[in-house]
Amino acid sequence: MDKKFDYTKAIQRLEQICSVVEDPSTSLDDIAGLVKESRELVVACREYLREVRENIETED
């Protein structure tokens, strides 16, 4: 990862996205963009957690 990833901010953003998507007034076009953003965030979170786990395992 090129820049420092902030896992906490990513999770907060995912929670915000959930709230917006659950709002009945959100348009399908907006939802489509939010789903794409959430996919990218989930991939980044998984990669971050994988790296953290590898670092912990190598320290043992």
C-alpha positions in Angstrom: 0.0 0.0 0.0 1.5 3.3 -1.1 -0.1 5.6 1.6 -0.8 4.8 5.2 -4.1 3.1 5.4 -6.5 4.1 8.2 -8.5 1.0 9.1 -10.7 2.9 11.6 -11.6 5.6 9.0 -12.4 2.9 6.4 -14.8 1.2 8.8 -16.4 4.5 9.7 -16.9 5.2 6.0 -18.4 1.7 5.4 -20.9 2.4 8.3 -21.8 5.8 6.7 -22.3 4.1 3.3 -24.6 1.5 5.0 -26.7 4.3 6.4 -27.0 6.1 3.1 -27.9 2.9 1.2 -30.6 2.0 3.7 -32.2 5.4 3.3 -35.2 4.9 0.9 -34.6 8.4 -0.6 -31.2 7.3 -2.0 -31.3 6.9 -5.7 -30.1 3.7 -7.5 -27.4 5.7 -9.3 -26.0 6.8 -5.9 -26.3 3.3 -4.5 -24.3 1.9 -7.5 -21.4 4.3 -6.8 -21.5 3.6 -3.0 -21.4 -0.1 -3.6 -18.3 0.3 -5.8 -16.7 2.5 -3.1 -17.6 -0.1 -0.4 -16.1 -2.9 -2.4 -12.8 -1.0 -2.7 -12.9 -0.3 1.1 -13.5 -3.9 1.9 -10.7 -5.1 -0.3 -8.3 -2.5 1.4 -9.5 -3.6 4.9 -8.9 -7.2 4.1 -5.4 -6.5 2.7 -4.6 -4.4 5.8 -5.8 -7.1 8.2 -3.8 -9.7 6.2 -0.6 -7.6 6.5 -1.2 -7.2 10.2 -1.7 -10.9 10.7 1.5 -11.7 8.8 3.4 -9.2 10.9 2.1 -10.7 14.1 2.9 -14.2 12.9 6.5 -13.3 11.9 7.1 -11.8 15.4 6.3 -15.0 17.1 
